[in-house]
């Protein structure tokens, strides 16, 4: 499978149907794809004992990494083949402590896309809609020159 010829949506769907292996960050920060649509992704995430900080709770880096992942992947779903992106600004608010060994949803949605920048939002929620973390990302687009 030549991912350079696939759109971002095709790549994300290939991760979802397991015809492409998930990136290794999905093992470090346990993430599984729940749904993928153009402009939006939903992942199932679960913090575990590998994510504990010195105070015994889940490290804030877990939320930041998950928010960075879903905001980037949401943007990826609207990009043409050969386009890439990189996060240039990530703003995350930790609203509540992330519970350990609890399945949560991480939702990423595209807000705006221009020729050179994308803006996405992300949140981590439980089954009742309680928000544990919320954030936005500004992403630099790297597009092939015509």
C-alpha positions as CSV (number, residue, x, y, z in Angstrom):
1,X,0.0,0.0,0.0
2,X,1.6,3.3,-1.1
3,X,0.4,5.9,1.4
4,X,1.9,8.7,-0.7
5,X,-0.9,8.1,-3.2
6,X,-3.7,7.9,-0.6
7,X,-5.8,10.8,0.8
8,X,-5.6,11.4,4.5
9,X,-9.2,10.0,4.9
10,X,-8.1,6.8,3.0
11,X,-5.1,6.5,5.3
12,X,-7.1,6.9,8.5
13,X,-9.7,4.4,7.2
14,X,-6.9,1.9,6.5
15,X,-5.7,2.3,10.1
16,X,-9.3,1.7,11.2
17,X,-9.8,-1.5,9.2
18,X,-6.3,-2.6,10.1
19,X,-5.0,-2.8,6.5
20,X,-2.3,-0.4,7.8
21,X,-0.8,-0.8,11.2
22,X,-1.5,2.0,13.7
23,X,1.5,4.2,14.5
24,X,3.5,3.2,17.6
25,X,2.2,6.1,19.6
26,X,-1.1,4.2,19.7
27,X,0.6,1.5,21.9
28,X,2.4,4.1,24.1
29,X,-0.8,6.0,24.7
30,X,-3.4,3.3,24.2
31,X,-5.7,4.5,21.3
32,X,-8.0,2.6,19.1
33,X,-10.1,4.1,16.2
34,X,-13.8,4.1,16.9
35,X,-15.0,6.2,13.9
36,X,-13.5,8.1,11.1
37,X,-15.4,10.6,8.9
38,X,-14.2,13.6,6.9
39,X,-13.2,16.3,9.4
40,X,-13.8,14.2,12.5
41,X,-12.2,11.3,14.3
42,X,-13.2,9.4,17.5
43,X,-10.7,7.3,19.3
44,X,-11.2,5.0,22.3
45,X,-8.4,5.8,24.8
46,X,-7.4,4.3,28.2
47,X,-4.7,5.6,30.6
48,X,-2.9,2.8,32.6
49,X,-0.1,2.4,35.1
50,X,2.4,3.5,32.5
51,X,1.0,7.0,32.6
52,X,1.2,7.7,36.4
53,X,2.9,10.9,37.6
54,X,4.8,11.3,40.9
55,X,1.6,12.2,42.7
56,X,-0.1,8.9,41.7
57,X,-2.5,10.3,39.2
58,X,-2.4,10.3,35.4
59,X,0.3,12.6,34.0
60,X,-1.0,15.6,32.0
61,X,1.1,14.5,29.1
62,X,-1.4,11.7,28.5
63,X,-4.2,14.2,27.8
64,X,-1.9,16.5,25.8
65,X,-0.7,13.6,23.6
66,X,-4.2,12.3,23.0
67,X,-5.5,15.8,22.1
68,X,-2.5,16.3,19.8
69,X,-3.3,13.0,18.1
70,X,-7.0,13.5,17.5
71,X,-6.6,17.1,16.4
72,X,-4.0,16.0,13.9
73,X,-5.8,13.0,12.7
74,X,-9.0,15.0,12.2
75,X,-7.1,17.4,10.0
76,X,-5.5,14.4,8.2
77,X,-9.0,13.3,7.1
78,X,-9.5,16.4,4.9
79,X,-6.0,16.4,3.2
80,X,-5.3,15.3,-0.3
81,X,-2.8,12.6,-1.2
82,X,0.8,13.5,-0.4
83,X,-0.1,16.3,2.0
84,X,1.3,16.2,5.5
85,X,1.0,18.4,8.6
86,X,2.8,19.2,11.8
87,X,1.6,20.8,15.1
88,X,2.9,24.3,15.6
89,X,0.7,25.2,18.6
90,X,-1.2,23.0,21.0
91,X,-3.3,24.4,23.8
92,X,-4.8,21.9,26.3
93,X,-6.9,22.4,29.4
94,X,-7.1,19.6,31.9
95,X,-10.7,19.8,33.3
96,X,-10.7,16.7,35.5
97,X,-8.2,14.0,36.5
98,X,-8.1,11.2,33.9
99,X,-9.3,8.0,35.5
100,X,-7.0,5.0,35.3
101,X,-8.0,1.9,33.3
102,X,-11.2,3.5,32.2
103,X,-12.3,3.6,28.6
104,X,-12.8,7.2,27.3
105,X,-13.6,8.8,24.0
106,X,-11.2,11.3,22.4
107,X,-12.9,13.3,19.7
108,X,-11.1,15.5,17.2
109,X,-12.9,17.9,14.8
110,X,-11.6,20.3,12.1
111,X,-12.5,23.9,12.7
112,X,-10.8,25.6,9.7
113,X,-8.4,24.8,6.9
114,X,-6.5,27.2,4.6
115,X,-3.7,26.5,2.0
116,X,-1.1,26.6,4.8
117,X,-2.8,26.1,8.2
118,X,-5.4,24.0,9.8
119,X,-7.2,24.5,13.1
120,X,-8.7,21.5,15.0
121,X,-10.3,21.0,18.4
122,X,-10.2,17.9,20.6
123,X,-11.7,16.6,23.8
124,X,-11.6,13.6,26.0
125,X,-15.0,12.6,27.4
126,X,-16.6,9.7,29.3
127,X,-19.8,7.8,28.3
128,X,-21.9,10.5,30.1
129,X,-20.2,13.4,28.2
130,X,-18.1,14.6,31.1
131,X,-15.2,16.5,29.7
132,X,-11.8,15.5,31.1
133,X,-9.6,17.6,28.8
134,X,-10.2,20.0,25.9
135,X,-7.8,21.6,23.5
136,X,-7.1,23.2,20.2
137,X,-4.3,22.8,17.7
138,X,-2.8,25.0,15.0
139,X,-1.2,22.8,12.4
140,X,1.1,23.7,9.5
141,X,0.2,22.1,6.2
142,X,2.9,20.7,4.0
143,X,1.5,20.3,0.5
144,X,3.1,19.1,-2.7
145,X,4.0,22.0,-5.0
146,X,2.3,21.8,-8.4
